[in-house]
Amino acid sequence: MNATPTMPAGFAIRHAESEAELQACWSAMHQLRPHLQNAQDMAQRVHRMREDGYRVLAAWRGEEVIALAGYRLQENLVYGRFLYVDDLVTLESERGGEWGARLIDATTRIAEEAGCVKLVLDTGLSNALAQRFYFRQGMLTGAMRFSKVLQGPAR
């Protein structure tokens, strides 16, 4: 794995906890999840997902979120205890600044401190740029996920 990039002055990585902090994540999250309607829709979903342990770790420049990782601690029979990264995105204008690497490193530390044995995430088969990035971060492919769209209420 690559060495963790140093944190530039004036930047911080910390969790988005308050309503205002979650709404500050909107610009970044919307680039990754364009189906979300607005900041309020995103914040409402995050509040529901918190019941399952979902948290948002963000890279901040002052009060502006420039990158984020949405994650949750989980356990299953396949991996044991693991950290699952649901969302990882950097503002298009900030890409190349190593924010993804910093967030992968930060979530790795969170996972290790929580006694996890793996950090897991999914990416689209057609997303070659993300796949190359994950390989550079020391991550390997371990599965192919299958899914099926179900009829039912929107979540």
Secondary structure, DSSP 8 states (H G I E B T S, - for coil): --------TTEEEEE--SHHHHHHTHHHHHHH-TT--SHHHHHHHHHHHGGGT-EEEEEEETTEEEEEEEEEEEEETTTEEEEEEEEEEE-GGGTTSSHHHHHHHHHHHHHHHTT-SEEEE---TT-HHHHHHHHHTT-------------S---
